[in-house]
Amino acid sequence: MLAVSLADVSAAGLWTSVEVVRQTGSTNADLLRRGGPEGQVLVAEEQTAGRGRMGRSWVSQPGAALTFSFLLLPAAVPPGRRGWLSLLTGVAVVAAVRGVTGLDAMLKWPNDVLIGGRKLAGILAEQSGDFVVIGIGLNVATTPDALPSGAGGLRGTSLAIEGADVGREVVLAGILRQFERWYLAFREDPSPERAGLLAEYRRLCSTLGRTVRVELPGMRILSGLAEDIDPEGRLLVTEPGASTPVPVSAGDVIHVR
């Protein structure tokens, strides 16, 4: 079982508890059902009914992946800005992975974490009333035969496959510390520009500058150049021959080249 204390993960007091359970269906669902104070962290050694974006399932191999969620009460963040919490989490995960492993992790819009074009981690944010719960699934010691088939043409990977020998406790502490840093700044001033979040996301996003195919809701397809991320967190895609980009707020992005 993971052994993590509050002293390991919190530098500024955001995190109020860290609980580790052997098995659960979904750490997101558990925290949404529980409610309570902000800053609760729930880690599962094995998750049997985890969920990813677009309704996909996420099942973790016992002891090999890092699967956890945390509970937020972002009352100071206007509802229209709360979509940034998911992107902020992506920035935190990438910064932590880079910091503890030296691997060149990057983001694929909106919040897939990649190494060398292979998917290392996924993030799912859910809101219920005043609560926002963010779940993260990251492959630490997952072996090639245990990796799920990747969505959107992405192959999976793990830190171990990429040559990083690092414990899950170290990765968890790094992510929570990075998230705490960014979240407290964004909560104080919920402007992604002034908080530096937009610039940092752009710097870490491997989608920008690529030709992409976006599978939109309603079976629609958008193809073009991914030019920028706007202050709303949307991906701006310019179709061939068009002069104005199309803002994308939801969809599956496939890197064409």
N, C-alpha and C positions, 0 to 999 in steps of 0.2 A: 504493500500500500504506500502511496505517496505520503510523505511526511513534510508538511509545509506549515509554517507559523506566520502570524501577522507581521512579525518583525522581518520576515524574509521578503514580504511582498509590498509593504506599504511604507512610503517615505513621508507622506503628507496627511495620512489619516483617512483617506477615502474608504479603505477596506475595513469592514467591521467584523467579518468572520470568514474563515475558510474551512469548509466541510468536505471531507472525502468519503465517498461511498463506494462499495464494491461494485454495485450494479444498479442501473436504473433504466427506465425507458428513454426519457429525454430530460436533460438538466434544465433546458429552457422551460419545458412544461412544468417541472417541479417548482421552479422559482416563481413562475407566473401564478401558480396555484397557491403558493405559500404567502407571497407578498411580504410586508414587513419593512424593516429599515433598509436604506440604501447601503450598498457596499458589501452585500452578502456574495460569497463566491462558493459555488457548488461544483465539485470535481467528481467525475465518475471513472472508476477503473475500467468499467465496461458499460457501453451505452447500446441498448438493443433497439430503440425506436427513435434515434436521433433524426433530425430533419435538416435539410439544406435548403438553399434557395430553390424557387420554382417547384416546391413540394417534393423535392428529391429526398430519399432516405439516406441516413448515415449510420452505419453500424460499425462500432470500433472493436478492434482486436484487443482482448484483455491485456492490460499492462504495456501495450506497444504505442498507443496513441495518447495524446493529451486532449481530453474532451471535458470541457467545463463551460459554465455560464456564470454571469454576474448580474446583479439587480441594481438598477439605477432609478433615481427619482429626479429627473432633470427639469424641475419646475422652473428654473431660471433660463432654460433654453426654450425659445418660442417653438410652438408645434411645427411651424414651417421650416425650422432649422434642424429638427431632430433626425432627419434622414442622414445628416452628416455624422451622427454617432456611429453608424456602421462603417463609413469611410474612415473615420478617425480610428476605429478599431483596427482596420487594415494597416494604417500607418504605424500603429503601435506594434502590431505583430511583426511587420517587416523590420522595424527598427530593432526589436528584441532579437529576432533570429539573426540579423546581421551582427548584433552586438555580442551574442553569446557563442556564435559558431564561426563568424567570418565569412559565411556564405553570402552570395550576392542575390538575396531575395528581392523580388519585385512584386508589384500589384498588377493584376488584370482587372480592369473596371468591371463591377464596382468594388469587389472586395475578395477576390480569389488571390491567394498568396502563391507565387510561383518561384521555382528555381530552375533556371535553364529551360523555361517553357513548360515545365512539368508542375503539376499542382501539388503543393505541400499542405495547404490549409484552406478551410472555408469558414465563412462567418455568416451567422444568421441573427438579425435583430428583429425583435417582436415587441409590440406595444399593447398594453391592456390598461385602459384608464390612465392613471398617473405614472404607471410603471413602464420602464423599458428594460427588457432582458436581452442580453447579447450572449450568444453561444459561439464557441470556437472549437473546431476540430482540427487538430494538427498531428500529422504523422511523424512520430519521433523515431521509434525503432521498428516500425512496420516493415515487414519483409516484402519483396516483390510479389510473391505469390498471394499475399494477403491484401494487396492494394485493390480497391474497387476500380471498375472500369470508369474512366474519366468522362464527364459530361462535356459536350461541346468539342469533342476531339482532343481533349487534354489527357495526357497520360499522368498517372499519379507518381509521387515520389515520397521519400521520407528523409529525415535528417541523416539517419544511418546510411541509407543508400547513397546519399550525396557525400558521405565520408566524414560526417560530424559525429563524434562520440561525446554526447552531452546528456546529462540526466534530465528527466522530465521536470523535476523540481526547479532546476535552473531556468529552463525555458518558461515555465509558468511564472516564476518570480519576475523574470525579465519582461514578459508581456504585461503583467499587472502593474509594474512600476512605470512602464512606458505609457500605458493607458491612463494611469492616474495623472501623470504629468500633462498629457494633452487634454484630458477631460476637464481638469480643474481650470486650465487656461481658457478652454472654450466655454465652460460654464460661467466664468467670470465675464467674458466678452464673447457672446455667441455669434461672432462674425468670422467666417472661415478665412477671410482676407487678413483682418487685423490680428487674429490669433496665430497666423502663420501656417494654418492648416492647409489652405488651398495650395500654397506654394510648395509645401512639403509633399502633398499628395501628387501634384504634377511631377515633381522630381522623381518620385518612386513608381510612377505608373508606366508600365511597359506597353500599354495599349496606345498611348499617344504617339502619333507619327506613323502608325501602321494602317494598312488597308484592312478593313474589318468587314465581317458580315454579322449583322445584328438580327437575331430572331426575336421579333416583337410580339407582344400579346396579340391574339387574333390571327395567328399564323402568317403575319406579315414579315417581309424580309427587307432590311435596309442595308445597302452595301455602299462603301465609300471610305474616305480617309478620316480617321479619328484625329481631330485637330486639337481639341482642348477639353478641359473640364470647366464648367461655368460655376459661378458662386452658389448655385443651387445643387451642385454635385452631379449635374447631368453631363453625359458624354456628348460632345458636339461632333457630329459626323457629316461630312460634306460629300454628297453624291457626285459622280463624274459629270462634269458640265454645269454643275450648280454653283451659284455664287454665295448662297446662304446655307449655313449648316443646319442640320436637323437636330434639335436637342432630344436626347434619349434619357428617360428617367427610369425605365425598367426594360429588361430584355437580356437575352443570352448573347454575349459577344464572342465571336470566333476570330482569332487572329489569322488572317489570310496570308500575310507576309509582312 
